[in-house]
Amino acid sequence: MEERYRHLIEYLYNFDNYITSDKIAKEIHLSKRTIRNYVAEINNNFEEKIILSDRSGYKLNHAMVRKLNLLNNADILPQNFDQRTNYLIKIFLVDHEDTIDLYEYSERILMSVSSIKADLSKLNKLYKDLDVKFKIRNNKIILIGNEVAKKRLLSKIIRSEAPRGYLSVDMLNHIFSGYDVNKIVKILTDSFKKYGYYVNELNELNLILHILIVIDSHQEHSNSNCFYDNHEDQLIKDIIYQLEDNLQCSFDVNEKCEIATLLTSAINTQFDSDHVRDTVDEQYFQIVRECIKSIADNYFIDLNHTEFIVPFAFHLKSLMHRYQNNIQIFNPLLP
């Protein structure tokens, strides 16, 4: 397959639904006319269409891609260090392989053993801060690190593949193909609405990604701080019950604790100010009052009103919870 077609197919491979030509053009830096021509030229090379189209845009015919074994062709194998890195890590953390035969892997990616060893050395330096390490033992590649470190590594490489750092439901559906991500979104959305909470757009997909990583992992677990407010107790129990029921899985105590920590660190409240005052400790309101006084003294701006005090106090509570449990919220708008 020609190089000029490869990027279009690789981009569409991340989605199961139709993607508008405007979005495709913006992401892979081609004109809509060029995309239309590429689609026609690609489809003309095969008996059945590889790229489907309708008024809502384009999508890849995944069944034909699998049938023709297109994704195993040399021209769409990982081509550079970043792609090889993500490809290797996904074998361990998405496909859950304990070891990878060095020589079989060399043949699979069409790369010499010495070059693979050089990549592994570079990887170990790159991810030293995550406390993971790639080693070769008895001609097998292994990944060493505890479960927390591996989860952080998987989160990092998934984000690196997201267009401009933005995760999407389609992308998560593709990576975690064994789970219905749309169903998880609905469970969270309906539950938040039922109990009077919400998660902002930036946090929502971060939350879903980490819940998926927890669900997909069945090894050792971290000792999370499993404390959360009594007012949030029923919301968390309800979400965990629905996840277990709909995904046909059973969480152990540590997994339930980890999901509770993720939820508590992400949610905001839609309750009235009296309810929030009952759920947020006085120490956070004291910090808010000190901030208000400092801003008034230095900038002559008056923020001393409920519309600011209550949401900011709740935000500080969530912020402290994330800090205590070492949970990061990634903002693709920041460098």
C-alpha positions as CSV (number, residue, x, y, z in Angstrom):
1,M,0.0,0.0,0.0
2,E,1.3,3.4,-0.9
3,E,2.7,5.6,1.8
4,R,0.2,8.5,1.0
5,Y,-2.8,6.2,1.9
6,R,-1.3,4.7,5.0
7,H,-2.0,7.7,7.4
8,L,-5.6,7.9,6.4
9,I,-6.2,4.2,7.1
10,E,-4.2,4.3,10.3
11,Y,-6.3,7.3,11.5
12,L,-9.6,5.6,10.6
13,Y,-8.5,2.4,12.3
14,N,-9.0,4.1,15.7
15,F,-12.7,4.6,15.2
16,D,-15.7,2.3,14.8
17,N,-18.2,5.0,13.7
18,Y,-18.3,7.5,10.8
19,I,-15.8,10.5,11.1
20,T,-16.6,13.7,9.3
21,S,-14.3,14.8,6.4
22,D,-13.7,18.1,8.3
23,K,-12.4,16.3,11.3
24,I,-10.2,13.9,9.3
25,A,-8.8,16.8,7.2
26,K,-7.9,18.7,10.4
27,E,-6.2,15.7,12.1
28,I,-4.1,14.4,9.2
29,H,-3.6,17.7,7.4
30,L,-5.2,16.9,4.1
31,S,-7.8,18.7,2.1
32,K,-11.3,17.2,1.9
33,R,-10.9,16.8,-1.8
34,T,-7.7,14.9,-1.3
35,I,-9.4,12.6,1.2
36,R,-12.2,12.0,-1.2
37,N,-9.7,11.0,-3.9
38,Y,-7.7,8.8,-1.6
39,V,-10.8,6.9,-0.5
40,A,-11.8,6.3,-4.2
41,E,-8.3,5.2,-5.1
42,I,-8.0,2.8,-2.1
43,N,-11.4,1.2,-2.7
44,N,-10.5,0.7,-6.4
45,N,-7.7,-1.6,-5.4
46,F,-10.0,-4.1,-3.8
47,E,-13.1,-6.0,-4.7
48,E,-15.0,-4.7,-1.6
49,K,-14.7,-1.3,-0.1
50,I,-12.0,-0.7,2.5
51,I,-13.3,2.7,3.5
52,L,-17.1,3.2,3.7
53,S,-18.7,6.6,3.3
54,D,-22.1,8.3,3.8
55,R,-23.4,11.8,4.5
56,S,-21.9,11.7,8.0
57,G,-18.3,11.0,6.8
58,Y,-16.0,8.0,6.5
59,K,-15.2,4.8,8.4
60,L,-12.9,1.9,8.0
61,N,-14.4,-1.5,7.0
62,H,-12.7,-3.4,9.8
63,A,-14.0,-6.7,8.7
64,M,-12.3,-6.3,5.3
65,V,-9.1,-5.1,6.9
66,R,-8.9,-8.2,9.1
67,K,-9.9,-10.5,6.1
68,L,-7.2,-9.1,3.9
69,N,-4.7,-9.0,6.8
70,L,-3.8,-5.4,6.0
71,L,-2.6,-4.5,9.4
72,N,0.2,-7.1,9.3
73,N,1.7,-5.7,6.1
74,A,5.1,-4.2,6.5
75,D,4.0,-0.7,5.5
76,I,1.7,-0.3,8.4
77,L,3.9,-1.9,11.1
78,P,5.4,0.5,13.7
79,Q,7.7,2.7,11.7
80,N,9.6,4.8,14.3
81,F,10.6,4.6,17.9
82,D,7.4,6.1,19.3
83,Q,5.2,3.7,17.4
84,R,7.4,0.7,18.3
85,T,7.2,1.8,22.0
86,N,3.5,1.9,22.0
87,Y,3.2,-1.3,20.0
88,L,5.4,-3.2,22.5
89,I,3.8,-1.8,25.6
90,K,0.3,-2.7,24.4
91,I,1.4,-6.3,23.9
92,F,2.2,-6.5,27.6
93,L,-0.5,-4.3,29.0
94,V,-3.5,-4.6,26.6
95,D,-3.0,-8.1,25.3
96,H,-1.7,-9.2,28.7
97,E,1.3,-11.2,27.4
98,D,3.8,-12.0,30.2
99,T,6.7,-12.5,27.9
100,I,7.6,-11.8,24.2
101,D,9.9,-14.1,22.3
102,L,12.7,-11.8,21.1
103,Y,13.3,-13.5,17.8
104,E,9.6,-13.9,16.9
105,Y,9.2,-10.2,17.8
106,S,12.1,-9.4,15.5
107,E,10.4,-11.1,12.6
108,R,7.1,-9.6,13.4
109,I,8.2,-6.0,13.2
110,L,11.0,-6.6,10.6
111,M,13.7,-5.3,12.8
112,S,17.1,-6.7,13.9
113,V,17.6,-8.1,17.4
114,S,20.4,-5.6,18.0
115,S,18.1,-2.7,17.1
116,I,15.4,-4.0,19.4
117,K,17.9,-4.2,22.3
118,A,18.8,-0.6,21.6
119,D,15.2,0.3,21.7
120,L,14.8,-1.4,25.1
121,S,17.8,0.4,26.5
122,K,16.3,3.7,25.3
123,L,12.9,2.8,26.8
124,N,14.4,2.1,30.2
125,K,15.9,5.6,30.3
126,L,12.7,7.2,29.0
127,Y,10.4,5.5,31.6
128,K,12.9,5.4,34.5
129,D,10.7,7.8,36.6
130,L,7.7,5.4,36.3
131,D,9.7,2.5,38.0
132,V,9.3,0.1,35.1
133,K,12.0,-1.8,33.3
134,F,12.3,-3.9,30.1
135,K,14.7,-6.8,30.3
136,I,15.6,-9.8,28.2
137,R,15.9,-13.2,29.9
138,N,16.4,-16.5,28.0
139,N,15.6,-14.7,24.8
140,K,12.3,-13.4,26.2
141,I,11.4,-9.7,26.6
142,I,9.8,-9.1,30.0
143,L,8.3,-6.0,31.6
144,I,9.2,-5.5,35.3
145,G,7.2,-3.2,37.5
146,N,4.4,-3.2,40.0
147,E,0.8,-2.8,39.0
148,V,0.6,0.9,39.8
149,A,3.6,1.6,37.6
150,K,2.2,-0.4,34.7
151,K,-1.1,1.3,34.9
152,R,0.6,4.7,34.7
153,L,2.7,3.5,31.8
154,L,-0.4,2.3,29.9
155,S,-2.2,5.6,30.6
156,K,0.8,7.5,29.3
157,I,1.1,5.7,26.0
158,I,-2.7,5.8,25.3
159,R,-2.6,9.6,25.8
160,S,0.4,9.9,23.5
161,E,-1.6,8.2,20.7
162,A,-4.7,10.5,21.2
163,P,-4.9,13.2,18.4
164,R,-3.6,16.4,20.0
165,G,-3.8,14.8,23.4
166,Y,-7.6,14.5,23.3
167,L,-9.1,11.1,24.2
168,S,-12.3,9.9,22.6
169,V,-14.9,7.2,23.3
170,D,-14.1,5.7,19.9
171,M,-10.4,5.5,20.7
172,L,-11.1,3.8,24.0
173,N,-13.6,1.4,22.4
174,H,-10.9,0.4,19.9
175,I,-8.1,-0.1,22.5
176,F,-10.4,-1.9,25.1
177,S,-12.4,-3.8,22.5
178,G,-13.5,-6.3,25.0
179,Y,-15.6,-3.7,26.9
180,D,-18.6,-1.5,25.8
181,V,-17.2,1.9,26.6
182,N,-20.5,3.6,25.6
183,K,-22.3,1.5,28.3
184,I,-19.8,2.7,30.9
185,V,-20.4,6.3,29.8
186,K,-24.1,5.8,30.2
187,I,-23.7,4.3,33.7
188,L,-21.6,7.2,34.9
189,T,-23.8,9.9,33.2
190,D,-27.1,8.5,34.5
191,S,-25.7,7.9,38.0
192,F,-24.2,11.4,38.3
193,K,-27.5,12.9,37.3
194,K,-29.5,10.7,39.7
195,Y,-27.4,11.7,42.7
196,G,-26.8,15.4,41.8
197,Y,-23.2,15.2,40.7
198,Y,-21.4,15.9,37.5
199,V,-17.9,15.5,35.9
200,N,-16.5,18.2,33.6
201,E,-15.6,17.3,30.1
202,L,-11.9,17.3,30.7
203,N,-12.2,14.8,33.6
204,E,-14.8,12.5,32.1
205,L,-12.7,10.6,29.6
206,N,-9.7,10.7,32.1
207,L,-12.0,9.0,34.6
208,I,-13.3,6.4,32.0
209,L,-9.7,5.6,30.9
210,H,-8.6,4.8,34.4
211,I,-11.7,2.8,35.2
212,L,-11.1,0.7,32.1
213,I,-7.5,0.2,33.2
214,V,-8.7,-1.0,36.6
215,I,-11.3,-3.3,35.0
216,D,-8.8,-4.7,32.5
217,S,-6.2,-5.5,35.2
218,H,-6.4,-8.6,37.3
219,Q,-3.0,-8.7,39.0
220,E,-1.7,-7.2,42.2
221,H,-3.4,-4.1,43.4
222,S,-2.3,-0.8,45.0
223,N,-3.3,0.1,48.6
224,S,-5.5,3.0,47.8
225,N,-6.8,5.2,50.6
226,C,-10.4,4.0,50.5
227,F,-12.0,6.9,52.4
228,Y,-14.8,8.8,50.8
229,D,-17.6,11.0,52.2
230,N,-20.8,9.4,53.4
231,H,-22.8,11.6,50.9
232,E,-20.9,10.0,48.1
233,D,-21.2,6.5,49.4
234,Q,-24.4,5.5,47.7
235,L,-23.3,7.0,44.3
236,I,-20.1,5.0,44.4
237,K,-21.8,1.8,45.4
238,D,-24.5,2.2,42.7
239,I,-21.9,2.8,40.0
240,I,-19.8,-0.2,41.1
241,Y,-22.8,-2.4,41.2
242,Q,-23.9,-1.4,37.7
243,L,-20.4,-1.9,36.3
244,E,-20.2,-5.4,37.7
245,D,-23.7,-6.2,36.5
246,N,-23.4,-4.8,32.9
247,L,-19.8,-5.9,32.3
248,Q,-20.3,-9.3,33.9
249,C,-17.3,-8.9,36.2
250,S,-16.6,-8.9,39.9
251,F,-14.3,-6.4,41.6
252,D,-12.3,-7.3,44.7
253,V,-12.0,-5.0,47.6
254,N,-8.9,-3.2,46.2
255,E,-10.5,-2.7,42.8
256,K,-13.6,-1.2,44.4
257,C,-11.4,1.0,46.5
258,E,-9.5,2.2,43.5
259,I,-12.7,3.0,41.5
260,A,-14.1,4.8,44.6
261,T,-10.9,6.9,44.8
262,L,-11.1,7.8,41.0
263,L,-14.8,8.8,41.3
264,T,-14.3,10.9,44.4
265,S,-11.4,12.8,42.9
266,A,-13.3,13.7,39.7
267,I,-16.9,14.6,40.7
268,N,-18.4,18.0,41.3
269,T,-21.7,18.7,43.0
270,Q,-24.9,20.2,41.7
271,F,-26.4,20.4,45.2
272,D,-27.5,23.6,46.9
273,S,-25.0,25.4,49.1
274,D,-26.4,24.1,52.4
275,H,-25.9,20.5,51.2
276,V,-22.3,21.2,50.1
277,R,-21.5,22.8,53.5
278,D,-22.5,19.5,55.0
279,T,-20.3,17.4,52.7
280,V,-17.2,19.7,52.6
281,D,-15.0,20.1,55.7
282,E,-14.7,23.6,57.3
283,Q,-10.9,23.6,56.5
284,Y,-11.7,24.1,52.8
285,F,-14.1,26.9,53.4
286,Q,-11.4,28.6,55.6
287,I,-8.9,28.3,52.7
288,V,-11.5,29.9,50.4
289,R,-12.1,32.8,52.8
290,E,-8.4,33.4,53.0
291,C,-8.1,33.5,49.2
292,I,-11.0,35.8,48.9
293,K,-9.5,38.2,51.5
294,S,-6.1,38.2,49.8
295,I,-7.6,38.8,46.3
296,A,-9.7,41.7,47.7
297,D,-6.7,43.3,49.5
298,N,-4.4,43.0,46.5
299,Y,-6.6,43.3,43.4
300,F,-9.8,45.0,44.8
301,I,-11.9,42.1,43.4
302,D,-14.9,40.9,45.5
303,L,-15.4,37.2,45.3
304,N,-17.3,36.9,48.6
305,H,-20.5,35.4,47.3
306,T,-22.0,31.9,47.4
307,E,-21.6,31.3,43.7
308,F,-17.9,31.3,44.1
309,I,-17.3,30.1,47.6
310,V,-19.3,26.8,47.4
311,P,-18.0,25.4,44.1
312,F,-14.4,26.4,44.9
313,A,-14.5,24.7,48.3
314,F,-15.8,21.5,46.7
315,H,-13.0,21.8,44.1
316,L,-10.4,22.1,46.8
317,K,-11.8,19.0,48.4
318,S,-11.4,17.0,45.2
319,L,-8.0,18.6,44.6
320,M,-6.8,17.4,48.0
321,H,-8.2,13.9,47.4
322,R,-6.2,13.6,44.1
323,Y,-3.1,14.9,45.8
324,Q,-3.4,12.4,48.7
325,N,-3.9,9.5,46.3
326,N,-1.4,10.6,43.6
327,I,-4.1,11.0,40.9
328,Q,-3.3,13.2,37.9
329,I,-5.7,15.0,35.7
330,F,-4.2,15.6,32.2
331,N,-5.1,18.7,30.3
332,P,-4.3,18.5,26.6
333,L,-4.3,22.3,26.4
334,L,-1.3,22.5,28.6
335,P,2.3,21.7,27.4
